[in-house]
Amino acid sequence: MTLLKSVSWFCLTRQRNLFFFLAISLGFSLISKLAQSQVAGSKEQSLELELSQIQAGIKQIETWLIDANTKLSEEQLTLRETEKSLTETSLAISITESKVENTINQLSMLQSEKNTIEKRQMLIEDNLEKIVLSSYLRRNTNFFETLFQSSKVLSNKRFLHSANLIAQMQKKIQGEYIDVKKDLDLLEVSLEKEKLKITSQRISLQEQETRFRENRLEKNQVLSELIASISSQNTQLEVLENNQQELEDLLKQIQAITKKLDIQTPLVNFSSLQGQLVAPLPGQIYNPSRKQNGGSTIAKVGISIKAEAGTPVTAVYDGQVVFADWLRGQGLLVIVDHGNEYLSLYSGNEALAKQVGDMVLTGEVIATSGFLPGTLLPGLYFEIRYQGEPKNPNNWLKK
């Protein structure tokens, strides 16, 4: 893929995600307002004004994204492609694992149904045996012999009635036996199909996991080359400052748009949760050295949490995903809006589990961890923002 095509594709993807988020939020806002009003006139004018403001906001973000993405180097574009491929493969693995689980459950249900039918079959066979035995007369007289001896039949109406009942019962049970046999044969076919399906799914899962490991190695190689390239050009500080500025610009765009939209707000204000939140993933909080941190002299406003790559990352509180994409200097980034102008940021992810517009609950998995942005250190970088300004996450996390 050429550099121009890569940039164009990346811009379009980012634009679609933000547009989706804005469209969903706008939809809920308009529906709510229309339901509350029966009057046209001024209300309609108000909605038209709001719509035009949001369209202007969308245009503003589109322009910003196009400008930001034209500044990506070839190494950064390659890194973005590699990291996004990790997300796609991770999502495919999750879907296949879910299919395998569903197939196993279906297999279990079919096996249970088969066991039930086999028990019924045994019961029917037992009843048939009893009917055959009861076909003989009590007085050691053969059933058919007695049945066709007219003198005895005529003199024993009760016997004839019993014989008719036995014959009807035998016919009914034989019919049930045939039906059960058909059901059993169909189940056997279904079971074989499900077994073949699960085998195929497991092969697909193994292939996807192999591809995921290959993508991870490729990402590490590309990241190493990018770090070396920046170091060789003696532009570490400039690059890091530009990366930080791009994040700040993105947050300003999000803040400006979310203020105009009706974002669902959790019942409890985020500001009252200090000291109560669980960290987004288990691990040691640590401060990378300047060398480990890509030579950065810029003070970090969040925390770095050490964790193995692939560790589930969870939302620290209820909210709505307002960004889930790759950003220069942050890697795969998730931003969750918790209402009242509070945001939580999770960067350096290996794969994303949520999309823009998704509602998330406390403790819900939103991504899997990768490496701290711009380094080969496994872990997650986490921030909390209020009105766009960074706040110390340690004040919110449980000790």
Secondary structure as GFF3:
##gff-version 3
##sequence-region A 1 399
A	DSSP	alpha_helix	3	36	.	.	.	ID=ss1
A	DSSP	alpha_helix	42	69	.	.	.	ID=ss2
A	DSSP	alpha_helix	74	134	.	.	.	ID=ss3
A	DSSP	alpha_helix	143	147	.	.	.	ID=ss4
A	DSSP	alpha_helix	150	155	.	.	.	ID=ss5
A	DSSP	alpha_helix	157	232	.	.	.	ID=ss6
A	DSSP	alpha_helix	236	260	.	.	.	ID=ss7
A	DSSP	three_ten_helix	270	273	.	.	.	ID=ss8
A	DSSP	beta_strand	284	286	.	.	.	ID=ss9
A	DSSP	beta_strand	303	306	.	.	.	ID=ss10
A	DSSP	beta_strand	312	314	.	.	.	ID=ss11
A	DSSP	beta_strand	319	327	.	.	.	ID=ss12
A	DSSP	beta_strand	331	337	.	.	.	ID=ss13
A	DSSP	beta_strand	342	352	.	.	.	ID=ss14
A	DSSP	beta_strand	359	360	.	.	.	ID=ss15
A	DSSP	beta_strand	365	371	.	.	.	ID=ss16
A	DSSP	beta_strand	378	386	.	.	.	ID=ss17
A	DSSP	beta_strand	389	391	.	.	.	ID=ss18
A	DSSP	three_ten_helix	393	395	.	.	.	ID=ss19
###
